[in-house]
Amino acid sequence: MDQQIDYSGKSIVFIFGAPRSGTTLLNRVLIEGQDHLCGCEDESELYNKHALGNYSRDTLLADPYFNVFLSAPEIEEMAGRSDNYLDFFAQAIDFYCQKTGATWFIEKSPNHVLWHREIFRDFPDSTWIIIRREPAAVIHSIAFTNKTWFRLAIDKIPVLKKIRFLRYINALSIYYNYHHKLRMIRSYSNTAITIRYEDLVTQPEQVRQALADTLRVDLNTLSPSRPFSSISSEQTPVFHARNIDNYKADMPRWIQNLIRLIFTDQQGFKQIKKLLLIAMLCRPFYALKELMNRMRKQRS
């Protein structure tokens, strides 16, 4: 990762956002049914793979990301002209933009937030879009997502993983890391616009116009109700609108208030950290009591 690589001039848009904040939804509505934008619904895990250095024609041919928009002969031909994973990626996005006639290639992965310095170094002319969502909604979704590709550290400890308080603390620590880095990303000149998940769902026409002005292209209607599954109830705008507030019924009010203090009152972080410590010291009594009950049930 120490090698200096410069892929200036690439027409690429990076979507930055925390896990479960709407990066997939934004990516999908941008690349589906649009004349000037292209991309892939899968996540490239670009810098994770580049850092591993496991680059070969066979790994590229088996990569589900590139297989979505490149044929096997195209992958083999580009692999022969590439020195590493980033070289291949840069060629791939150029080729796909030319093939589709698109102006921009849209690339999304929450993991890119952790690699934003390297992205700025390697793609200095790229355009960045941030999507953010109500922190409590994100933390609740991280804590209880059933996605096989996303697991909390606490999931490795069977006796602890079902304790809701500990799941929220684990999820909060994950989100805090992304939140901190997204604040840094907002200061880069590459960051062109910040989109709220709630606005994307409830005001797609206003978001469409803002994105069109930012990217300087005409955009077709954004449809945030595009299906994520075959379940009919999940294919309507009502489903996504419900997602905005559905965490409130399940998340304890004291946790909602604590999250609101941590992530909205930027002037009082020192005081907020004290409040967080107090809350964490008070609540473990109940978590410990729940743990003891579970251990008794396992023994019996």
C-alpha positions, 0 to 999 in steps of 0.5 A: 500500500506504500506504492504511489498510484495516480488514477487522475481523471477517472469519472468515478463517484464514491458513495461514503456512508456507515453500514446500514445507512442507505449506501445500497439504496442510493447506489441502486437508485443511481445505477438502475434506469439511468442513462448517464450513470453505471455501476455494480450493485455488489461491493468491490471491497476494492482496498481490502483486496488491494491490500491483500495483494492476492492479485491474479487472473484466476481471482479476478475471474472468480470475483463476483463484483467484476463478473456482473459487468465484465465477460470472462474474455474481457476480464482476461484481456484487462488482467494481462494489462494490469499490474495490481488490483487497482490497475484492473479496477481503473481499466474496468470502470473506463471500459464499462463507461465507454461500453454503456455510454455513461458519464459516471461510474458509481462505486459504493461500499461502507468500507471505503470510509475506512480507506478514504485517505488512500482513495483521495491519494489514488483517485484525486479527481473522484467525486464523493457523495456522503449518505447519512441516516439518523444515528439511532436507526443505524445503530439499531440496524447494525445491532440486529441485522441478520445479514450473513456478511455482517457480524458483531464481535459479540456474536462470537460469544454465545452467552452474550450475543443475545443481551440487547444492551451489549449489542447496542454498545457493540453497534455504537462503537462501530458506528462511532468509528464511521461517524468520526471518519465521515466528519473528516471526509466532509472536509475534503474538496472531493465531497460534493454533496451529503444526502440524508437517507430520510430525504431520499425515501420521502423526497426523492424528486428533490434529491434527484434534482440535487444529485443532477445538479451536482453531477451535471447530468440529467437523471431519470426519476429516482425510485427508492421503492425498488425491491430488495427482495421478492416480498411484495410488501417490501416493494412499495414506498411505504415499506421504506418510509416505515424504515425511517422510524421503525427502530423507535418501537424496539430501541429503549428510550434511554439509548435513543436519548444517549445516542442523540446526545453523542451524535448531535451535540458536537459542542459538548463531547467531553460532557457527553462522554461522561454521561455515556460512562455513567450510563454504561456503569448503571446499565451493566447491572441489568445486563449482568442479571440477564447474563446470570439468568441465561447461565442458570438456564443453560445449566438446567 
